[in-house]
Amino acid sequence: MKPSPYTSSFKKHRSNIVLVFVSVLLSACNSSRVPPKPNVQITLVPATNPGGPVQLDFIEGRANGAKPGQQIVLYARSGIWWIQPFANQPFTKIQPDSTWRNSTHLGTDYAAILVEPGFHPATKVTTLPAEGNGVVAIATSTGKPVAPIVSKVIHFSGYDWSVRNAASDRGGQPNSYDPSNVWTDKNGYLHLRMEEHDGLWTCAEVSLTRSLGYGSYIFVVQDTGHFGPSAALGLYTNDDFRTDDIPGELDIELSRWGIADSKNAQYVVQPFYIPENVSRFMAPAGVLTHMLRWEPGRATFKTVRGSGIGPGAATVSEHIFTSGVPTPAKETVHMGLYSYRPTKTSSQQPVEVVIEKFEFLP
């Protein structure tokens, strides 16, 4: 029996209705589909090394689905988690192709955190933050197993000192360090030098390999009168492993801090931005002995002329702090020569300082 034209027309019309209905459903599904959640990956993992602040390497990754303004915050674990590469440079930019790259101090583990604009990361934490409250995504990775990196160690004044070769933000800006800028001479004196190597200005620093705690810290330093305005010598105790953001640090610092006619020395109980935590003075030319006597709730600083603290030594400056004095934990002694915010007009001549002796008396 031949189908009526009305039946054929109805079937054709019904097929069109079904197609339209399916299209509407698919369109509705597509319009309600949730966009993929942003994620972060670490694609280049540095070596595992618990050495902390003395070694640097590169870390790379991707941030898929990141929105404009979002950035990466990096941490490396060395006992606790430390922000990378520096406390005053806590963010890593995401490139147009979604990749990111930065340097990091070495640790046993590494973390990359995708954060919203305006996020304020902690400089060191015992536990990484969870997603939410500005944290979009987190990636962690254990460091690559490689042969241990052996740092240069020198022997000076009866102690072993680790020589820094990683960059540091001491002084408020990144400074590079070169182990060749540190040595001892035939007299046993320690030399710290700041100079240009292959177009890059490099600094010098050593840190004691063990903690000493309460007692007297004595440094005999040759003339620093040749320092330019931006050169800075720090003789200090510092606990790198405190979990709060208040540094456990006591300083003897020789620098004009970029101001040519400024006083050239100071004693500090960190943080320095509290006025009563700083005592500035003028250090004269010649050999000087600087002493810190660290006791519970009390830090006594003294500087005298000549090579030792004794009854006949002429006092240059003295100050006692009784507020904000830290308690011993894992602090170590540091001696570092670095540049403080140099400008184009800053002296570009090499700077060298000689430390004749370090002594600790319980």
N, C-alpha and C positions, 0 to 999 in steps of 0.2 A: 504494500500500500504506500503510495507516495505521500510523504509528510507534507502537512499544510505549510504554507509560507509563514503563517503566524507562529507555528511551533518552532521552526528554524530561527525565526527572529527572536523568540523568547529565550531559546538556548544561548544564542549569541549574546543577548543582553545580560543573561544571568552570568555568563563567563566574565563579561566586563565588570559586573558588580563585584564578583569574587576577587578579581585582580585588584580593583580599587581598594577593597576591604583589606586585603593582604598588604598592599602598599602602605595604607594608613597605619596598620599595626606595626610594620617594620619601621616606619618613620617615627612612631611614638616610642618604640623601644630605643631607637638611636638617640632621640632627643632626651630620654631619661637616663641614658647610660652615664655612670659616674666616671669622670676622667681618671686615668691611672694615678695612683698615689706617688708623689715624688720619692725618689730613693737616692742614696749615695753609695758609691763603691770605692774601695781602695784597690787600684790596679798595679801600683808599684809599691811594694812593702819594703821598708828599710831593714837593715840587719837587726838582730836582737842583741842588745848590749845594755846591761844595767848600769853602765858608768855614769849616766846622768848628763850633767852640763858640759862635759869636755869633748864630746864627739857630735858631729853633724852629718846628715845624709839627706837625700831627696825622697819625698813621698808624693805620689800622684794618684789621681782617681777621676771619677765621673759623678756628676749630679744630674740624674735623669729626671726630667719634668720640673726642674727648679723654676721658680717664678722670678720676675725681675726684682732686684734688690736683695734676694736671698744670698747668703754667703756660707762659706765653710769655716768651722772652728776645729782646729787640730789639737789633739792631746797625745803626749807620749807618757808611758808609764815607767817610772823608775822609783819603786816603792809606792808612790802615789801618782796620780795623773797630773802632768804639767802642761799648761797651754803652750802652743808652738806657733811660730818659732821663738817669739818673745812676748813678754807680758804687755808691752806697749804696741805690739803688732799682732793682735789676736785673730785677725780675719784673713782668709784666703779667698781671692776673687774667683768666680766661676767664669770661664771663657765662653764666647759665643757658641762653640761646639760642645758645650756642657762639660769640658774637662777642667781640672784644676791641678795645680802643682805648687809646691813650696818646699822649703827646707825644714828639717826637724832635728832636734837633739835626739840622741838615741835612747831607747828604752827596751823593755821586754815586750811591750804591746803598744799598739797604735790605734787611735780613734779619729774618725772624721765625722763631724756633726753638721748637718744642714740646718741653718737657723734663719729665722725671719729678720727683716730689718729692725734695728733698735734693740736686738738681743744683747744682753750684757753678760758675757761669760766670766766665770771665776778663773783666776789665774792658776789655781791648783785645787784639786778635789780628791777625796778618797774614793768616791763613787761617781761615775759619769751620770749626767742628767738624763731623765727619762723623756720620752716624746711628750709634747705639750708645753704650754707656757713659752712659746717661741722656738721650741725644738721641733723640727719637721721630720728629720730622719737621722739615723745613726748607723755607722758601720765601724766595726772593730776588726783587728787582725793581729795575730801574734807575729812578732818579728821573724825575719828569715834566719834560719840557723846557719851561721857562718863561723869561721875561725875567729876567736876573740881578737878585738882590736887592742893592741898594746899601746898604752899612752906612755909618753916620755916621762921618766921620773929622774929627778936629780937629788943629790944628797947635799944638804946645806945646814950648817950649824948643828950637826948631830941628828937631823931629821930628814925623812924622805918627803919630797914634795912632788905632786903631780903637776905637769906642765899643760896648760890649756892650749888646745888647738881648734876649738869651736868658737864661732862668733858669740858675742854677748851684747846685751842691750844696756850694760852698765854705763851710766852717764846719760841715759835717755835716748840713745841712738845705737844702731848696730855697729859694733867694732869687730874687725877680724883679728885673729890671733895666729901667730906663727911660732912653733916651738923653737925655731932657730934663733929667736929673739931672747932666749933665756940660756944663761950659762954661768958657770963658776970659774974664777981665775985661779992662778997659782997660790994666792993668799987665802983661798977659800971664800972670797967675797962673791955675793950673788949679783949678777948683772941682768937688768931688765931694759930692753931696748924697744923703741917704737920708730919704725922706718918704712920706706917704700920698697915693696917687692913686686916686680913685674906690673907696675902701675897701680898697685893696691897698697894702701897704708895699713900696716899690721901692728898689733900691740903685743903685750907680754903679761902673763899672769901665772902664778904658782899657788897651789893650795896644799895645805898639810894633809897627809894621808890618814890622820887619826884625830880624834877630838881630845881636847885637853881639859876643858871645864874651867871652874873657878881658879883664879890665880893671877900672876903678873905676867904680862906679855910685853917684851922689851924688843925694840927695833933700833938698831944703830944705822943711820942713813947718812951717806955723804951729801955734799952740797947739792941742793935742788934749785939754786938761784937762777940756773940757766933755763928753767922751764918757760916755754911760751904760755900765753894766756889760756890755751886750750888743753895743755898737758895736765894730767891728773895722776897722782900716785895714791893708791888706797892701801892702807894697812889695817886689816879688820878681821873680826870673827863674824861668821855668818852661818846660820843653820838653813841649808838648802831644803830640808825635808819637813819644815813646819807645814801643817795642813791649813793654817789660816793665812790671810793675806798681809798680816803684819810681820815685817821681817825681824827675825831675831838677830839683830846686827849691831855691833859696836865698831865705830870707825875712827881712825886717824887718817885724815885726807889732806894732801898737799896739792893745792891747785888754786888758781885765780878764777876758775869757772867762767872763762871767756872774757873777763873784764880786766884789762891791763893794770889798772890802778887799784884793784881790789886786794883785800887781805889774802894771803896765800896759804893759809892753813886753817883747819878746824877739827874739833872733836864732835862726834855725833852719836846719839842714841837714836836709831831709826824708829819711826819715820821722821825724816829730816824736815818735813813741812810744818811740824809743830815747833814754834819759835824757841821754846825752852829746851828743846832737844839738841840745839846747836850752840857751840861756843867757838867763835872765830878769833884768830890772832895772826900776827905777823911772825913768820919763821925767818930768822936771820940766815945769812950765808954761813957756810962751813958745816962741819959734821955735827949732827944733832942726834940725841937719843930720845925716842918717844916711848912712853910707857902707858899701858892700860892695866890698872889693878881692878879685877872683876870679882865682886863679892855679892852675896845675897842682897838684892835690893840696892846695890851701890856700885857705881862705875867711876873710878878715879883716873883721870888722864893727867899726864905731866910730860913736858918737853924741856930738856936741859941741853946746854952746850957741851960738846965733847962726846967721847965714846963710852959713856956709862953713867948710871945713876949712882951718885955717891954724895957724901957729906959736903964736899967742896964744889959740886957742880952748880953752875949758874942757871937758875930757873928761867926759862923763856915764857912758859905759860903753864897754867894748872887749872883744872876744873873738875868738880864733883857733880855727878848726876845721881839723883835718888828716885826719879820717876821714870817709869817705862823701861827699867832695866830688865832684860830677859833672863831666863833661867837656863842653865846648860842642858843640852840634849844631844844633838848630833852635829853641833857646830864645828867648823874647822877654821883655821887661820888662812887668810888669803893675802897675797901681796901682788898688786896688779898695777901696771902702767898702761893708761889708755887715753884716748882723746875725747874731750868733752865738747860736743857740738861745734866742730871746727867750721870756719867760714873761709871764703876765698882769700881773705886777708890774713888768715891764721898762718903762723910760721910753718913752712914745709920742710924745715930742717930736722934731721933725725934727733931723737931725744933718748938719752940713756941715763939710768940711775943705778947707783951702786949701793947695795945694802951689805954692810960689813958683818952684821951679826943679828941673829934672832935668839932670844933666850926666854925660857918659860920657868917661872918659879911658883910652885904650888902655894 
